[in-house]
Amino acid sequence: MRQTETNLIHTGEELNKTKAVVTPIYQTSTYFADENLDEYIAAATEPKHPEFYHRHGNPTNSQVAAIIAKLEKTEDALVLATGMAAISTAILAVVKAGDHILAQNAHYSGATLFLKEFLSEYGITVTHVDQTNNQAFAEAIQPNTKLIYIETPSNPNLDITDLEFVGQLGKEKGILTMVDNTFASPINQVPAEFGIDVILHSATKYLGGHSDLTAGVICGSKEYIQKVWRRSITLGASLSPFDSWLLLRGLKTLSLRVNQINSNALALAQWLEENPAIKKVSYTGLPSHPQHELAKKQLKGHTGMLCIEVAGKDEADEYKNAQTILSHLQLFANAASLGGVESLVVHPASMWGSHHSSTQKKVSGITRGMLRISVGIEHIDDIIADWEQAIAKI
Ligand SMILES: *Cc1c(COP(=O)(O)O)cnc(C)c1O
């Protein structure tokens, strides 16, 4: 069986019907009808047909989906225009009015909005539990629970959900399980190995890897992906030919990038943990992470995501010091998003201030002195030097 690095370059190449070594961009909305009308009817109705009409499918989209399904060890995958399109379409394919979803306290902000504000208007109820407490999941199941929706490691605190426990719980109760695997990427975590049914990504992040596209992916069984595809052609968030081609290009170096990022992030986390200006470092690769043992069980590498709390005399001082660091970092741009080759940093309390109420922030564990870091592939000596000079400005 071929290894991941080889699959990233060669999986799905049979879907490239041209002689071009690099799959071309199919910048077309529609395709010629076959002479044979029966074949054309089949093209119009077959899920994800790559050469009928763009909303139904595209050759590059098929190739990208084949690669990601291979990495995630699922039968099939569907690519869409954004991570949020993947999340909303994947969920809307399985729930209807009267159903219940079991979710976590901490999710990506867009997913939180979708679960709390959108779905409630359509008669779907959602219970949010502490993701670090397995029993809380088991106890919150209702007779009408149709979906367990999780995210691990979570945003921004890097809390871990026990994939094997949730996977088994879903199987025992006959409930579909779905995980947002964006933070880990399939290089670091393969949830299907722990019995999770559906795996979602914002491919805008690690999979694309260059902060130059938006895309989303849904991975699951062939049967489930057909259901999702049917939803997707009416919801309409198809991935553009050019973004799909960029994603195909980005995927080729996924393993190289993620492994470098893992190593840079661990070194930075260790350095920050020793620094007295930093009160707390949350990184799943540090033995100080409260779920380090569980993290080691389900993560092959610990990602480029870490979250720190800056020290200060009181909360106001911590906030001021965090702002000082943020404004003096030179390599780390203060920008939303993550998972690119360049390092980024954000202040979660400011970024999600408009989405989260103060109680929600407390439940999600967001403090004013907190900074969330996405480590890139710059040289580690330069990364640490940048933090050293920024901390010296306090
Ligand atoms: C960014 C992100 C999303 C949303 O993806 P978009 O491509 O921005 O729509 C979902 N989940 C996680 C964990 C993310 O980081």
The ligand as an SDF file (V2000), in Angstrom:
LIG
                    3D

 15 15  0  0  0  0  0  0  0  0999 V2000
  -11.8150   28.3790    9.2820 C   0  0  0  0  0  0  0  0  0  0  0  0
  -12.5250   27.2740    9.9340 C   0  0  0  0  0  0  0  0  0  0  0  0
  -13.8020   26.8980    9.5060 C   0  0  0  0  0  0  0  0  0  0  0  0
  -14.5490   27.6420    8.4220 C   0  0  0  0  0  0  0  0  0  0  0  0
  -13.9110   27.5570    7.1960 O   0  0  0  0  0  0  0  0  0  0  0  0
  -14.0810   28.6360    6.0150 P   0  0  0  0  0  0  0  0  0  0  0  0
  -13.2570   28.0580    4.9240 O   0  0  0  0  0  0  0  0  0  0  0  0
  -13.5640   29.9330    6.5500 O   0  0  0  0  0  0  0  0  0  0  0  0
  -15.5300   28.7260    5.7010 O   0  0  0  0  0  0  0  0  0  0  0  0
  -14.4000   25.8250   10.1260 C   0  0  0  0  0  0  0  0  0  0  0  0
  -13.7920   25.1670   11.1300 N   0  0  0  0  0  0  0  0  0  0  0  0
  -12.5700   25.5100   11.5840 C   0  0  0  0  0  0  0  0  0  0  0  0
  -11.9670   24.7450   12.7120 C   0  0  0  0  0  0  0  0  0  0  0  0
  -11.8920   26.5720   11.0050 C   0  0  0  0  0  0  0  0  0  0  0  0
  -10.6860   26.9200   11.4560 O   0  0  0  0  0  0  0  0  0  0  0  0
  1  2  1  0
  2  3  1  0
  2 14  2  0
  3  4  1  0
  3 10  2  0
  4  5  1  0
  5  6  1  0
  6  7  2  0
  6  8  1  0
  6  9  1  0
 10 11  1  0
 11 12  2  0
 12 13  1  0
 12 14  1  0
 14 15  1  0
M  END
$$$$
